[in-house]
Amino acid sequence: MLLNTPIRLRLVVLALPGVMMLMSATGCEPNRLLRRQGMDAVEAGDLDRADDRFTKAMRQDPTDWKSLYYLGKIRTEQGQLIEAQLLLDKALSLRGNHLETDDILDAMAEVLYRQEQKDRLHAMLKQAVEDRPTTRSYVRQAIYLHKMGDADGAKLAFQKAVRFSRADDPTPYLAMADFYESIGDRKAAATALRQAYGIDSSIPGLIERLRGYGIVPGPTAGLPPQAEP
């Protein structure tokens, strides 16, 4: 005879304390708690504890993409790049078309760059903009093309980042300003900063950067967005 719903619910509630006691006795902690502890440890700069928490969560659930992702980032900081790549590869296989995919791709790009896997990095960046032609995808591509010495490719990618950006998004202009500063093109860098200022004058540190170029913040300092600085 099947139990009705209210009876089943009461039985579940009554059983919960016993389940929690059993989990505590066996050392089994919920993955959500382990991830929270791991992120707290990362924020505190305690990578050893973060490593322990995320590793435990991953062992309890090998499909826990969040733990795989965070552990991959920790392995990157620890210089264990091959293991970091394997962890991030698995996270991507589990979360390849979601809101979090860009975070994983950012982490993977850095791992491939540090290993000097240029061919694979080029291919990944190209595939990412084909799969997700967004501002973030093109900014990522531009940043790593520049790191690999392809300034012309980076400029083109930044232009595409602007093309796909929202009218209220200063992100590509700030990234372009960093890029042009790094190659010594102060005029282009100043223009990109003025474009960012025209979108959002409250960006932290932006006023100081403009003043560094002799630009006085105010109504005339901002410029309208455009494809090139």
Backbone bond lengths (Angstrom), bond angles and torsions (degrees), N, CA, C in turn:
res aa  C-N    CA-C-N  psi(-1)  N-CA   C-N-CA  omega(-1)  CA-C   N-CA-C  phi
1 M - - - 1.457 - - 1.539 109.43 -
2 L 1.348 116.59 129.16 1.456 120.54 -178.23 1.504 110.99 -77.48
3 L 1.335 116.48 139.93 1.460 120.94 176.49 1.513 109.44 -76.93
4 N 1.339 116.93 144.81 1.458 118.21 176.96 1.526 109.18 -75.15
5 T 1.328 115.64 165.42 1.472 121.12 -172.75 1.517 113.38 -58.70
6 P 1.350 121.86 -47.88 1.470 120.37 -179.85 1.516 113.18 -57.88
7 I 1.323 117.48 -38.82 1.468 120.54 -179.87 1.524 110.07 -67.01
8 R 1.358 115.84 -42.48 1.459 119.43 179.66 1.522 110.86 -61.55
9 L 1.335 116.99 -42.78 1.458 121.13 179.73 1.523 111.55 -62.04
10 R 1.360 116.30 -41.69 1.469 119.72 179.51 1.523 110.26 -63.31
11 L 1.325 116.99 -39.75 1.460 120.56 179.66 1.522 111.14 -65.21
12 V 1.356 116.56 -39.47 1.455 120.19 178.70 1.512 110.64 -63.97
13 V 1.337 117.51 -44.78 1.458 122.04 -179.92 1.513 110.93 -61.90
14 L 1.356 116.21 -42.94 1.452 120.28 179.49 1.530 111.51 -64.75
15 A 1.339 116.38 -30.63 1.463 119.62 -177.03 1.518 113.31 -81.77
16 L 1.333 117.23 -20.18 1.461 120.12 -174.66 1.527 113.91 -57.00
17 P 1.348 119.91 -47.32 1.464 118.43 179.99 1.516 113.20 -57.45
18 G 1.330 115.80 -39.52 1.454 119.15 178.90 1.506 112.07 -65.87
19 V 1.344 116.43 -38.63 1.461 120.44 178.33 1.521 109.98 -63.84
20 M 1.352 116.81 -45.01 1.450 120.66 -179.45 1.526 111.30 -63.54
21 M 1.342 117.11 -39.37 1.461 120.40 177.89 1.519 110.46 -63.58
22 L 1.344 116.26 -39.51 1.456 120.33 179.86 1.525 110.50 -65.92
23 M 1.340 116.32 -41.78 1.466 120.27 178.72 1.518 110.27 -62.16
24 S 1.331 116.78 -41.31 1.458 120.65 -179.85 1.515 111.08 -66.25
25 A 1.336 115.75 -41.08 1.464 120.10 -177.52 1.521 111.40 -67.36
26 T 1.338 116.55 -32.93 1.462 119.71 -177.61 1.528 111.99 -91.87
27 G 1.333 116.41 -0.17 1.459 119.65 179.53 1.506 113.41 78.50
28 C 1.334 118.31 13.47 1.455 122.84 -178.31 1.529 109.25 -91.73
29 E 1.326 117.09 112.28 1.453 121.28 178.48 1.523 108.99 -108.91
30 P 1.331 117.76 144.90 1.467 119.72 179.31 1.528 111.19 -58.21
31 N 1.324 116.12 142.28 1.463 119.39 -178.32 1.523 112.61 -61.23
32 R 1.325 117.03 -32.37 1.464 119.27 178.54 1.529 110.75 -61.25
33 L 1.335 115.78 -41.20 1.461 120.45 178.40 1.528 110.65 -67.24
34 L 1.321 116.89 -42.88 1.460 121.06 179.46 1.529 110.99 -61.46
35 R 1.338 116.13 -41.75 1.467 119.11 179.05 1.524 111.00 -65.54
36 R 1.338 116.58 -40.19 1.461 119.87 179.06 1.524 110.43 -62.43
37 Q 1.327 115.83 -43.51 1.461 120.34 177.94 1.530 110.86 -63.84
38 G 1.329 115.56 -38.97 1.457 119.72 178.81 1.517 111.97 -64.36
39 M 1.326 117.72 -43.78 1.462 120.97 179.99 1.525 111.12 -67.64
40 D 1.328 116.29 -37.24 1.463 119.21 175.75 1.524 110.66 -61.86
41 A 1.339 115.68 -39.66 1.462 120.25 179.60 1.530 110.86 -66.59
42 V 1.325 116.61 -38.90 1.472 120.15 177.55 1.517 110.13 -61.47
43 E 1.333 116.82 -45.88 1.461 121.37 179.89 1.532 111.39 -62.11
44 A 1.340 115.66 -31.51 1.462 120.28 179.22 1.529 112.29 -84.57
45 G 1.319 116.62 -3.40 1.458 120.23 -179.76 1.514 114.59 79.95
46 D 1.333 116.56 14.48 1.462 121.12 -178.80 1.532 109.05 -98.63
47 L 1.331 116.48 82.22 1.455 120.13 -175.46 1.525 112.34 -68.78
48 D 1.321 117.70 -29.01 1.463 119.71 178.90 1.525 111.28 -63.38
49 R 1.325 115.97 -46.40 1.464 118.89 178.50 1.530 110.63 -67.70
50 A 1.326 116.82 -40.41 1.466 120.15 178.09 1.528 109.97 -59.61
51 D 1.320 115.92 -43.64 1.465 121.80 177.77 1.524 110.05 -57.69
52 D 1.308 116.65 -46.52 1.466 121.38 -179.25 1.518 111.78 -61.02
53 R 1.333 116.76 -44.86 1.463 121.24 -176.88 1.534 111.61 -66.84
54 F 1.321 116.56 -47.63 1.462 119.46 -177.90 1.525 111.68 -70.36
55 T 1.327 116.15 -34.90 1.466 119.36 177.20 1.522 110.71 -63.67
56 K 1.318 116.70 -42.51 1.463 120.42 178.92 1.517 110.86 -63.70
57 A 1.326 116.46 -41.99 1.459 120.03 179.17 1.523 110.86 -63.41
58 M 1.329 116.61 -41.04 1.464 120.71 -179.54 1.526 111.27 -65.66
59 R 1.331 116.07 -38.16 1.460 118.81 179.52 1.528 111.84 -69.16
60 Q 1.320 115.72 -33.29 1.466 119.23 177.42 1.519 111.29 -71.34
61 D 1.345 115.75 -34.00 1.467 119.92 -179.03 1.523 108.71 -143.97
62 P 1.338 117.83 96.22 1.466 121.23 -178.31 1.528 113.82 -62.61
63 T 1.350 117.84 -11.00 1.460 120.99 178.52 1.531 111.92 -99.54
64 D 1.321 117.50 11.26 1.467 121.84 179.04 1.530 108.40 -77.70
65 W 1.331 116.33 90.61 1.460 121.01 -172.84 1.527 112.07 -63.48
66 K 1.327 117.64 -33.32 1.463 119.64 -179.79 1.521 111.05 -63.49
67 S 1.312 116.38 -43.98 1.470 119.46 178.81 1.521 110.74 -66.56
68 L 1.333 116.92 -38.49 1.460 120.50 176.73 1.527 110.60 -61.25
69 Y 1.314 116.38 -43.25 1.467 121.77 -179.38 1.525 111.37 -64.10
70 Y 1.337 116.03 -51.56 1.466 118.72 -178.37 1.524 111.59 -65.67
71 L 1.325 116.41 -37.48 1.460 119.02 178.82 1.530 110.13 -67.81
72 G 1.328 116.67 -34.62 1.455 120.14 175.59 1.518 111.49 -62.23
73 K 1.334 116.90 -40.00 1.472 120.05 178.73 1.535 110.74 -68.09
74 I 1.331 116.20 -37.85 1.465 119.54 177.97 1.522 110.34 -65.22
75 R 1.339 116.48 -43.81 1.463 119.75 178.76 1.537 110.61 -60.92
76 T 1.324 116.45 -34.19 1.464 119.98 177.37 1.521 109.96 -63.13
77 E 1.319 116.35 -46.21 1.463 120.54 179.10 1.527 111.45 -64.63
78 Q 1.325 116.22 -30.66 1.460 120.45 179.22 1.524 112.44 -80.65
79 G 1.335 116.20 -5.93 1.458 120.30 -179.33 1.514 114.29 81.58
80 Q 1.341 117.06 9.06 1.460 121.44 178.63 1.534 107.99 -91.72
81 L 1.320 115.58 73.52 1.462 121.15 -166.14 1.526 113.47 -72.92
82 I 1.317 117.80 -35.47 1.472 119.38 179.76 1.518 109.93 -64.88
83 E 1.330 116.72 -45.49 1.460 119.66 178.62 1.526 110.36 -65.60
84 A 1.329 116.76 -38.61 1.463 120.26 177.93 1.523 110.28 -59.20
85 Q 1.323 116.28 -43.37 1.467 120.39 -179.85 1.527 111.35 -62.86
86 L 1.333 116.96 -42.18 1.462 120.42 179.10 1.524 111.16 -62.96
87 L 1.322 116.73 -42.81 1.456 120.82 179.74 1.523 111.57 -64.25
88 L 1.329 116.41 -44.15 1.461 120.22 -178.98 1.526 111.22 -70.41
89 D 1.322 116.69 -34.82 1.476 120.03 174.82 1.528 110.47 -58.25
90 K 1.321 115.73 -43.77 1.461 119.20 -179.50 1.525 110.79 -68.65
91 A 1.334 116.62 -39.36 1.464 119.48 177.52 1.525 110.40 -60.88
92 L 1.332 117.08 -40.66 1.466 120.45 178.22 1.523 111.92 -65.63
93 S 1.323 116.03 -37.39 1.467 118.88 179.35 1.523 111.39 -65.61
94 L 1.331 116.40 -27.44 1.458 121.23 179.44 1.526 112.61 -90.53
95 R 1.329 116.20 -23.14 1.472 120.25 -172.96 1.522 109.20 -138.53
96 G 1.335 115.94 53.07 1.455 120.63 -173.00 1.501 116.55 -83.89
97 N 1.322 118.34 -8.85 1.467 119.77 -178.74 1.525 109.55 -148.46
98 H 1.322 115.21 61.96 1.460 121.47 -177.52 1.526 109.25 -138.62
99 L 1.301 116.13 177.58 1.459 120.78 179.50 1.529 111.46 -59.87
100 E 1.332 116.05 -30.28 1.463 120.75 -175.63 1.522 113.68 -84.61
101 T 1.339 116.66 -7.32 1.460 120.47 -174.29 1.527 111.76 -57.69
102 D 1.333 117.20 -40.82 1.467 119.91 -178.63 1.520 112.11 -61.80
103 D 1.333 117.09 -37.27 1.466 119.72 177.83 1.528 110.62 -61.63
104 I 1.330 115.49 -43.07 1.466 119.72 -179.39 1.522 110.18 -67.46
105 L 1.334 117.18 -40.18 1.458 120.80 178.77 1.527 111.33 -64.13
106 D 1.331 117.27 -38.73 1.464 120.02 176.20 1.529 110.55 -58.88
107 A 1.331 115.41 -46.28 1.466 120.33 -179.12 1.523 110.93 -65.08
108 M 1.328 116.86 -40.11 1.459 120.77 -179.66 1.529 110.96 -67.15
109 A 1.331 117.09 -39.59 1.461 120.24 178.64 1.523 110.96 -58.85
110 E 1.324 116.22 -41.75 1.458 119.99 -179.66 1.529 111.28 -66.82
111 V 1.325 117.11 -39.69 1.471 120.89 178.91 1.526 110.33 -63.72
112 L 1.322 116.97 -45.98 1.463 120.22 179.95 1.525 111.15 -64.71
113 Y 1.331 116.23 -39.57 1.467 119.75 178.76 1.524 110.81 -63.16
114 R 1.327 117.22 -44.31 1.467 119.97 -178.61 1.520 111.97 -66.17
115 Q 1.342 116.68 -26.17 1.465 120.18 177.63 1.528 112.03 -88.99
116 E 1.332 116.29 -0.03 1.465 122.41 -178.92 1.527 111.56 59.16
117 Q 1.331 116.15 34.17 1.460 120.87 174.75 1.533 108.20 -87.93
118 K 1.332 115.43 71.25 1.460 120.60 -171.50 1.526 113.02 -64.39
119 D 1.320 116.89 -42.22 1.463 119.35 -178.68 1.525 111.05 -62.24
120 R 1.329 115.70 -45.82 1.458 118.31 -179.63 1.525 110.68 -68.12
121 L 1.325 117.36 -36.76 1.458 120.07 178.77 1.521 110.40 -65.31
122 H 1.320 117.68 -44.38 1.466 120.87 176.23 1.530 110.26 -56.19
123 A 1.328 115.47 -47.54 1.461 120.21 -177.88 1.528 111.35 -63.29
124 M 1.330 116.58 -41.59 1.463 119.92 -179.83 1.525 111.46 -65.19
125 L 1.333 116.60 -43.50 1.462 120.41 179.46 1.526 111.02 -62.94
126 K 1.323 116.08 -41.84 1.469 121.33 179.14 1.525 110.66 -64.55
127 Q 1.334 116.28 -45.04 1.457 119.96 179.97 1.525 111.06 -64.22
128 A 1.314 116.51 -37.26 1.464 120.52 -178.61 1.521 111.84 -64.20
129 V 1.347 117.47 -41.45 1.466 118.59 -179.79 1.523 111.16 -73.92
130 E 1.329 116.51 -25.60 1.465 118.83 175.63 1.527 110.97 -73.61
131 D 1.325 115.51 -41.25 1.461 119.84 -179.68 1.525 112.10 -75.01
132 R 1.338 116.02 -38.06 1.463 121.80 -175.23 1.532 108.68 -135.81
133 P 1.332 118.12 79.40 1.469 120.78 -178.22 1.524 111.49 -74.81
134 T 1.324 114.97 74.91 1.454 121.47 -177.25 1.520 110.01 -119.06
135 T 1.328 115.64 167.68 1.464 120.32 176.48 1.515 111.06 -55.08
136 R 1.317 116.81 -44.88 1.460 120.03 -177.21 1.522 111.25 -63.49
137 S 1.317 117.74 -40.55 1.460 120.71 179.46 1.524 111.07 -62.06
138 Y 1.336 116.29 -43.34 1.465 119.83 -178.57 1.524 112.12 -73.29
139 V 1.328 117.47 -35.40 1.468 119.33 175.97 1.524 109.84 -63.95
140 R 1.331 116.80 -43.08 1.472 120.17 177.05 1.519 110.33 -58.67
141 Q 1.322 116.08 -46.69 1.460 120.25 179.64 1.529 111.00 -60.21
142 A 1.328 116.59 -44.02 1.463 120.52 -179.48 1.521 111.75 -62.43
143 I 1.324 116.09 -45.03 1.469 120.43 -177.62 1.535 110.86 -60.27
144 Y 1.339 116.16 -45.03 1.461 118.08 -175.26 1.526 112.73 -81.25
145 L 1.329 117.52 -26.29 1.465 118.59 172.03 1.533 109.23 -64.30
146 H 1.320 115.65 -41.34 1.469 119.30 177.43 1.527 110.92 -63.06
147 K 1.329 116.97 -43.73 1.467 120.25 179.07 1.528 111.31 -60.67
148 M 1.341 115.96 -30.96 1.466 119.59 -179.43 1.525 111.81 -89.39
149 G 1.341 116.85 6.05 1.451 120.26 173.84 1.510 116.20 93.08
150 D 1.327 118.09 8.82 1.466 121.45 -178.93 1.526 109.31 -102.33
151 A 1.341 116.75 80.61 1.465 120.83 -177.41 1.526 111.88 -66.54
152 D 1.326 117.99 -38.19 1.468 120.49 -179.95 1.526 110.83 -65.70
153 G 1.330 116.05 -42.25 1.466 119.63 177.35 1.512 111.33 -63.71
154 A 1.337 115.89 -36.74 1.461 120.09 178.59 1.527 110.67 -64.73
155 K 1.341 117.16 -42.85 1.472 120.42 178.76 1.525 110.79 -59.41
156 L 1.316 116.31 -44.36 1.462 120.37 -179.96 1.528 111.08 -63.39
157 A 1.307 115.93 -41.83 1.473 119.69 179.45 1.519 110.92 -65.16
158 F 1.335 117.84 -38.15 1.463 120.28 176.94 1.527 111.11 -64.22
159 Q 1.326 117.06 -39.54 1.461 120.01 177.35 1.526 110.87 -60.42
160 K 1.334 116.23 -40.10 1.464 120.14 178.32 1.523 110.91 -69.76
161 A 1.339 116.52 -34.79 1.463 120.08 177.24 1.521 110.29 -60.64
162 V 1.332 116.42 -42.01 1.463 121.12 177.57 1.528 110.49 -64.75
163 R 1.316 116.07 -41.95 1.466 120.74 -178.35 1.521 111.66 -60.26
164 F 1.316 116.66 -36.03 1.464 120.19 -177.87 1.532 113.03 -93.57
165 S 1.323 117.17 1.50 1.470 119.10 -175.93 1.525 111.51 -83.32
166 R 1.321 115.19 156.63 1.462 121.06 173.15 1.525 108.98 -75.98
167 A 1.315 115.66 157.68 1.461 120.09 -178.65 1.523 112.55 -64.13
168 D 1.337 116.58 -22.77 1.469 120.52 -178.05 1.521 112.89 -103.09
169 D 1.336 116.99 17.31 1.462 120.90 -176.45 1.523 110.40 -108.94
170 P 1.349 117.82 109.24 1.467 120.14 179.89 1.526 113.72 -85.14
171 T 1.336 117.09 -3.63 1.471 121.44 -173.14 1.530 114.07 -50.78
172 P 1.350 119.64 -50.92 1.467 117.76 -176.34 1.522 113.15 -65.35
173 Y 1.337 117.39 -30.44 1.461 120.23 -179.64 1.531 111.28 -71.96
174 L 1.309 116.54 -38.29 1.470 119.69 176.33 1.525 110.35 -65.08
175 A 1.333 116.07 -41.71 1.467 119.71 178.71 1.525 110.37 -65.80
176 M 1.323 116.93 -39.40 1.466 120.04 177.66 1.524 111.10 -64.34
177 A 1.327 116.16 -39.43 1.465 119.16 178.47 1.525 110.60 -60.21
178 D 1.332 116.93 -43.44 1.473 120.43 176.71 1.524 110.89 -59.35
179 F 1.337 114.93 -43.76 1.462 120.36 -178.54 1.526 111.07 -62.83
180 Y 1.322 116.87 -49.99 1.467 119.65 -177.23 1.526 111.69 -66.88
181 E 1.325 116.77 -33.34 1.464 119.00 174.70 1.523 110.52 -62.79
182 S 1.326 116.07 -40.30 1.467 120.56 -176.33 1.518 112.31 -67.37
183 I 1.347 117.59 -24.86 1.471 119.46 179.58 1.531 111.12 -103.36
184 G 1.339 116.43 8.23 1.454 120.76 174.11 1.508 115.91 80.18
185 D 1.333 118.12 15.68 1.465 121.60 178.79 1.528 108.34 -94.59
186 R 1.316 116.08 84.52 1.458 120.84 -175.07 1.527 112.74 -67.24
187 K 1.308 116.81 -35.37 1.465 119.65 -179.47 1.530 110.85 -62.72
188 A 1.329 116.06 -48.25 1.467 120.20 179.75 1.527 110.96 -65.95
189 A 1.337 116.54 -37.86 1.465 120.29 178.85 1.521 110.55 -62.97
190 A 1.336 116.83 -43.89 1.461 120.98 -179.83 1.517 110.85 -63.75
191 T 1.331 116.75 -40.27 1.465 120.45 179.10 1.522 110.49 -62.84
192 A 1.336 117.11 -44.18 1.463 120.72 179.33 1.523 111.18 -62.40
193 L 1.326 116.95 -39.86 1.467 119.98 177.22 1.516 111.43 -64.49
194 R 1.328 116.58 -39.01 1.465 119.84 178.21 1.527 111.18 -66.31
195 Q 1.323 116.81 -34.03 1.467 120.36 176.47 1.534 110.30 -67.17
196 A 1.326 116.26 -41.90 1.465 119.52 176.44 1.521 110.39 -62.54
197 Y 1.326 116.27 -41.29 1.467 121.42 179.58 1.529 110.69 -63.38
198 G 1.325 116.73 -37.28 1.458 120.64 178.13 1.512 112.82 -64.59
199 I 1.328 116.56 -24.61 1.467 120.84 178.35 1.520 111.14 -87.47
200 D 1.335 115.94 -44.35 1.469 120.66 -176.95 1.525 109.66 -150.35
201 S 1.314 115.79 101.65 1.468 120.22 -177.23 1.524 112.93 -77.48
202 S 1.339 117.39 -5.25 1.468 120.31 -177.06 1.521 113.14 -96.40
203 I 1.320 118.73 6.84 1.467 121.65 -179.18 1.526 109.33 -60.71
204 P 1.322 117.86 125.75 1.471 120.17 -179.20 1.525 112.32 -55.88
205 G 1.316 116.25 131.76 1.453 121.73 176.63 1.518 115.43 82.55
206 L 1.333 117.23 -9.63 1.463 119.80 -175.25 1.533 111.88 -68.33
207 I 1.328 116.90 -41.36 1.466 120.00 -179.42 1.527 110.51 -60.64
208 E 1.330 116.30 -42.40 1.465 120.06 179.48 1.531 110.76 -63.74
209 R 1.321 116.47 -38.83 1.464 119.11 179.16 1.527 110.95 -65.57
210 L 1.324 116.56 -40.93 1.463 119.85 178.25 1.526 110.94 -62.53
211 R 1.317 116.18 -43.25 1.462 119.92 179.37 1.523 111.55 -62.25
212 G 1.333 115.61 -30.61 1.457 119.40 176.84 1.517 112.90 -63.65
213 Y 1.329 116.16 -19.39 1.462 121.49 176.64 1.527 111.89 -102.68
214 G 1.324 115.28 10.40 1.460 118.88 179.50 1.516 113.81 77.17
215 I 1.328 117.23 18.52 1.458 121.61 -178.85 1.528 109.12 -99.27
216 V 1.321 116.05 125.30 1.463 120.82 -179.21 1.534 108.70 -87.45
217 P 1.332 117.56 118.32 1.472 120.01 179.24 1.524 111.12 -59.76
218 G 1.305 115.37 140.32 1.457 120.62 -179.76 1.514 110.18 163.04
219 P 1.312 117.23 -172.23 1.470 121.60 -174.93 1.533 114.14 -57.61
220 T 1.334 116.85 -30.47 1.469 118.90 -177.08 1.528 113.17 -94.78
221 A 1.312 117.06 -0.92 1.471 119.65 -176.31 1.529 111.98 -76.75
222 G 1.327 116.69 -31.24 1.445 120.06 -177.42 1.511 113.18 -76.81
223 L 1.329 115.78 150.37 1.458 122.44 175.71 1.519 109.14 -123.80
224 P 1.330 117.97 151.01 1.464 119.96 177.54 1.532 111.08 -70.78
225 P 1.316 117.64 151.78 1.461 120.32 178.83 1.527 109.44 -63.42
226 Q 1.325 114.92 151.17 1.458 121.01 175.05 1.518 108.09 -159.85
227 A 1.326 116.02 173.14 1.471 120.44 -173.26 1.517 112.56 -69.63
228 E 1.307 117.71 -34.55 1.469 120.37 -178.47 1.517 110.52 -130.24
229 P 1.364 117.93 146.36 1.446 119.61 176.15 1.524 110.40 -74.40
